[in-house]
């Protein structure tokens, strides 16, 4: 599970799913997060991509 501070989970899931087709990304609005399922190396790449994007915008 990847918590999101400010991003909308549905928009983020859509963007991530388009870049990483080998993983399943499910938005969870209740706690504003994403559930990422797939091969471990790809899940790690998704989490890294989300964390890098968040840190690059200073959130």
N, C-alpha and C positions, 0 to 999 in steps of 0.2 A: 504494500500500500504506500502510495506517495502522497503526502499531504501537500496541499496547495495553499499558499497564504492569500493570494489575491486573484489568481486566475480562475476563470470559470471552468469547472471540470469537464463540461460537455464540449466546449470549444477546444480545450487542451487535448482531450481524448481524440477528437476528430483530427487535429493537426498531427498528433503523434502517430495515430494509426496510419495516416497517409505516408509517413516516412519510414515506418517499421512494420511492414506487412506480415512479418513472421510472429508478431505478438498480438495478444488480445488486450485491449485497453478498455476498461469499464469505468465510467465516471460514477462517483458516489457523491451526490449533492449534500446529503445529510452532514457529512463531516468534511466537505470540500476537498476530496482527494480522488486519486485514481487507483484502481487495482490493475496491475500489469501482470499478465500471465504469458509464458512462453519459454523458449530456451533460455537458460540462465545468462548466457553471454549477451543475448539480445535484450533481456529485461534490464541487465546492468547498463547497457547502452542507452536505453530509454530513460532510466533514472538519471544517468549522467547528463543526458541532453536536457532534461527538464531542469536539473540543478544548475547547469551551466547557463541556461537561458535566464533563470531567476537571478543568478549572481551578476550576470552581465547588465541587467537593468537596475541593479541595486536594490532589490527587494529582499 
